[in-house]
Amino acid sequence: MNKNPYEVLGVARDASDADIKKAYHKLVMKYHPDKNPGDKSAEEKFKEVNNAFDILKDPQKRAAYDRFGDAAFAGGNGASAGAGNPFGAGFGGFAGGAGMDDILREAMRGFGFEGFGGFGGGRGATQQRGRDLLDTVTISLRDAYFGATHNVKFSSNVMCDKCNGYGTDDGKPAPVCPRCGGSGVVQTRQGFFAVETPCPECNGLGHKISKKCSKCDGTGAVHKQRDLEVKIPAGVMDGARLRLAGQGEAGMNGAPAGDLYIDVHVQPDDMFERDGNDLILKTDIPFTTLALGGEVDIKTIDDKELTVKIPAGTQIGSRLRIRDKGMPNPRRSGSFGDLYIEITMTVPKKLTEKQKKALEEFAGAKSSKKSGWF
C-alpha cells in the first residue's frame, strides 16, 4: 500500500508549494544514501520522500491523489512505481504515464463505459512506456554560477541490443495479433455498452511473439549498469528539475523509454546570499570610510576583483547596486542579475589611546550640535 505523501513529507493537505519544497529538501538531505551508507531504513525513507514529492509537486497528480487516494496510482501508474526502483539507494522512480485521462478511463471502465471521446483507445494504442527515474544532486552556489557536470551512475532496464527492443528472435517487430488487430483488447457488447478486456491471445500486447529473444526472454529490455554525464546549466535555481528525455527505463517490446529527471539543490554560500538572479554580499566598511567616503575592494562570485566607491555619509544597512554582477539568467542567455553590497560595520573591541582621544573629540563636537552627526 502507498504511504500518504502528506504524512511522508510532514505537511498539511493545504500546504503551499513552497512549504512542500522546503520539507522535501530537508528530508532528502537527511536520508540521502551518501549520508547514510548501508542504512536500509534511510534508503527506504529516501525513496518514500522522493515518491511523495513527485506526487505533491505536480498539480495534476496532487489533485488526483486528493480525490482518489492510493487508487489514483494503482497498477504502477504513479509515484508508487518507485518500489523495486532499479536505481537502488540513490534514486526514486516515479510515474511514466498516469494523467487525469488515465484515471478517468479506469473509472469509466469500472462502470462499463469505454470508447467515449478522449477516453477511447485500447492498450495497443498506448504502449507500455518505460518508467521515469529520479536523482537528486547537490551543488554549490559557485557551481550554479558557472554550470557543472554531474556524473550519474546507476542500473536500469535498457533496450535489448540483440532484438532491437522488439523481444523477437530475429530482431524484427512481431506480427500484429490476428485476434485483436493490434489493439491489445477485445470488446464484448452488454446492452448499449461495450466492455473491453485484455486480448487473451497476446495478453494485451497487441502483437504476438512466436519465438522470443534469447537475451531478454521476449521483454525487449535487459538490466545494465549505466554511467551518464549530466550538464547542469549556469544559473540553475534551487529546486529546479532537469529532464533528460529517453534516459529513463526502456519500454517493453519496443515502446518508448521513460525520462530521467534530476532535482537540483543549491547549497547556501558562506559569502553570497541569493535572491532570484541577484546576489547580496555583506561587506564590513570602516566608520571613517562611511563618514568621509572612499573605495573598497571586493571579490565577485567569479573571483574577480572589483573596486566599489562608497559615497560619504553612507548608512549601515544600506545597499549599493552593481549591475550585471549577479547570477546568470537561465532563461535569457547573456543576461545577469545584479550584485548588492549590503553595508555593515564591526565596532572594534580594542582602541589605542590615540584612537580613543580622536573619538572623544568627535563625540564632543557632536554633542555641541543638536541637529545630528554632521
N, C-alpha and C positions, 0 to 999 in steps of 0.2 A: 504494500500500500504506500502511496506517495505521502510525504510529510507536508504539513501545511506550510507553504512558503513564508507566510507572515510570521509564524512561530519560529521557523528556522532562522530568519533574519532578526527576530525580536522587535518587529514593528507592528503598529496597529493597522487595521484594514483600511483606514482612511489616511495612511501615511503619504506624505508628498514624495515626488520623485527624488528630491534632494535628500530626504531622510532615508529613503531606501538605499540610495547610492552610498551614503555615509555609513550605514550599518553594514552594507556589503563589503566595503573596503576595509573596515575594521576587522570583520570576521575572516575575510580571505587572507589577510596578513597574519592573523592569529593562527590559522590552521594550515597555512601553506606547507607542503611537504618538505621544502627546503629548511624550514624552521623546526620541523618535527620528523626527522629521519627515522623510519622504521616504526612510527606510531600509526597503527592501523585505524584506531578510533579517530585520530586527527585527519587521516586520509579520507575516511567516510564523511566526516563533518565538512571537509573542503569540497567534496562532491555535492553534498546537500546544499551548501551555501551557493555554489555556482548555479545549480539547478533552480534553486529558489529565486535567485536574482534574474535568471533568464526569463522566468515567468513574469515577475513583477515589473521589470524594466520595459517590457513590451506591452503597450496599452491593449492590444488585441488579445494577447494571451492572458493578461491580468483580468480583463473583462470576462473572458471565457471561464477562468477559474472561479471568479466571484459568483458566476451564475451556475456553473455545472460542477464545481469542485473537482475531485480527482477524475471524475468521469470525462472531463474535458480533454484529458490527455491519455485516455485508455488506449492500450494496444501499441504503445511506443510513440504516439504522436504528440510528444510534449517533452517538457524538461525531464520527466521521469525516465526518458530514454537513456539517461546517463548511467543507469545501473549496468554494471558489466562494461563500463566505458573502457575501450581499448587503450586510451592514453595512460591508464594506470593512475599513479598518485598525483601527477601534476596537472591533470586535465579533468574537465567535466563535460559530458556530452549533453546536447540538447536537441530540440526537435528539428527535424528536417522537413516537416510538411504540414503540420496541423494549423489551419487557419479557421476562421469562422465558417467558411464554406464546408470544411471537413466535419466540423461539429454538427452543423445543421443537417448535413447529409445523413450522418449517423442517426440523428434524431428523427428525420423523415423516414429512414429505413425502419426504425423501431415501430413506427405507426403504419408501416406497409406502403409508404409512398416512395416512388423512385422515378427519375426521368423527368422531373418538372424544372423548367427554367435552368438556373445556374447550378442546380444540384444533380444534374444528369451526368451520364458517363459512367462506364464500368471500370473495373480495376485495370483492365488492359489499357485504358485511356490515360491512366496515371501510373507510371512505372514506379517501382519501389526504389525511390531515390535514396542515396546513401545518407547516413546521419551527419549532421553538422557537429563540429567539435570546437571546444573552447579552451584557451590557455590564458593565463594572467601573467603579465610581465611588469616588473617594477623598474623604473629608470630614474635617473637624477634629473634635476631641472636643467642642467647644462646639456645632458643628452637630449632632452626635449628641445633645447635651443638649436643644436646642431643637427639633430636627427641621429638615429642609431640603427644598428643592425642587431637583431636578436636571433640567436640560434635556437631552433626548436627541435628537440629530439623526442620521438615518441614511436609507438607502434599502432598500426591500424590496418583495416582491410583496404587493399588496393586492387585495381583491376588485374585479373589474371592475364599475364603476357602470353600464355600458351594458347588461350582460346579467344583473346581479344575482348574478354569480359562477357562473352555470349554463353559460356558454360557448355559449349558443344565440343565434341572430339575433333572436329575438323576446323574449328575456329571461325565458323560462319554462323550468321543468325539462324536460329531454329525456325522450322516451318510454323506457320500460323496454325493454331489449334483448329481442327475442322469442325468441332462441335460448337465452340463459342465465336468462331470467326475472328479471334484475336482480342475480343473484349475482356476475357477473363471471367465473365459472368454469364449465367443463363437465366432467362426470365420465364416465370410462370404467371398466368393470369388468375386473379382472385376477384371475381366480380368486375368492378370498374378499375381495380388497381393492378399494377404489375409489380411482382415481387422478385427481386434479384438475389441469387445465391452464387457463391463461387463455382466456377465450372469444375465438375468432378473429373473431367478428362485431363485438364492441365493444371489443376489445383489453383486456379485463378491467375496463372502467369500470362495467359493469352497466347502462348506458344508451347509446343511440345518437343522436348529434347529426347530423341531416340537413343543417342549414345552420349553419355556425359564425358566431359573433360576429365582426364585422369589426375590433373594437378589440383583443380579446385572442386572436384566432385559435382560439377554442374552448377555451382553457385555464381561463377563468373568473377569471384574475388578470392584473394589469398591474404593471409596475415603477414605483415612485413614491418621491419624496423625502418623508420624514416628519419631524415635529417633535413630540415628546411631553414633557410635564412630569410628572416622577415625584416623588411625595411620599415622602420618607424619614421614617419615624416617629421621634418623640422616644424616646431611649433605645436606639436600634438598636445591636446588638453588632457588633464587628469580625468579619467573615467571614459576616455574615448574607446570605441570598439572598432578595430580594423577587421576587414573581411577579405579573405583570400579565397576567391571563387574556385570551386572544384578541387580544393585541397583537403576536404573532409574525407569521410569514408566512402569507398567505392559503392556504387549502386549494385543491385542484384541483376544478373543476366543482361548486362549492357545498359542498365538505367544510369542516369547521370550521377556523378559523385556529389556528396554534400560539400559544404563550405567549412573552412577553418576560420574561427574568429579569435582575435587577440584583444583582450581587455588590457588597457594601458593604465598603470598607476604611476603618477609622477610624485616623487618624494619631495617634501618641503626642503628648501635650501637654507643653509646657515646664514647667508648674507642677503639674498634677494627674496622678497615676497611677491607672489604673482597675483595679478588682478586682471583676469582675461588675458589680453595680449600685452598689458602694461606690466612693468616691474617697479617695485618700490625698494629703494636702498636707504636704510637708516644710517646717517653719517654724523659722527661727532665733529662739531665745529668749535674752535676756541672762542671764548666770550669776546676777546678783542676783535677777532675777525667778524663776528656777528655785528658788533657795535660799529666798527670802522669800515667794514667791507674788506674784500680781498679775494684770494683764489685758493682753492683746494684741489688736490689731485685724487681722482677715484679710479677704480678699475671697473669696467663694464663686464657683463656676464660672459663676453667672448674674450676676456683677459686683456683688453686694450686699455691703455692709459688715457684718461680724459681730464682736462683741466676745466673746472667749473667756477664761474665768477659768483661770489657771494655779495649781494648788494648790502650797503651799510644799513644798519637797523633791522636786519633780518631776524624774525622772531622764532623762538624754539617751537617746534611742531609744524612750522610752515613747510611747504613743498616747492621745490624748484623743478620745472619740467624740462626735460631734454628730449626732443623729438626723435623718433625712429631709432631709439636705443633700447627698445623693449624686446619682446618675443616676436619671432616671425609669425605672420598671419597665415595659418594653414589653408585658408580658403582663398587667399589672394597672393599669388607669387610676387616676391619682391617687396611686399608691404610688411611693415613692422609696427609694433606698438611703441609706446613712449616709456622713458625711464624717469621716475620721480625721485628726487633726492629729498628725503624727509630729514629735516634739521633736528638734531639732538645735541645735547651738551652735557659733558660729565664735569661735575664740580670736584676740583682737586681736594684731596684729604689733607695734604701737607703743603704748606706755603713757606717760602723763605721770608726773612724779616723785611727784605726789600719789597716783596710782593704784598705782604700784609700792610705795609705802610702806604703803598700805592692804592690799595683797595680802601683803606681807611680815609685817605684823602678824597677818593672818588665818592665814598659814602657821605663825607662831609659836604662835598659840593652838591650832591644830590639832595640832601636834606634842606639846603637853602633854597631849593626850587620846588614849589608846591605843585607845579604843573606836570611833573613826571621826571623820567630819567634824563631826557635831553632837552 
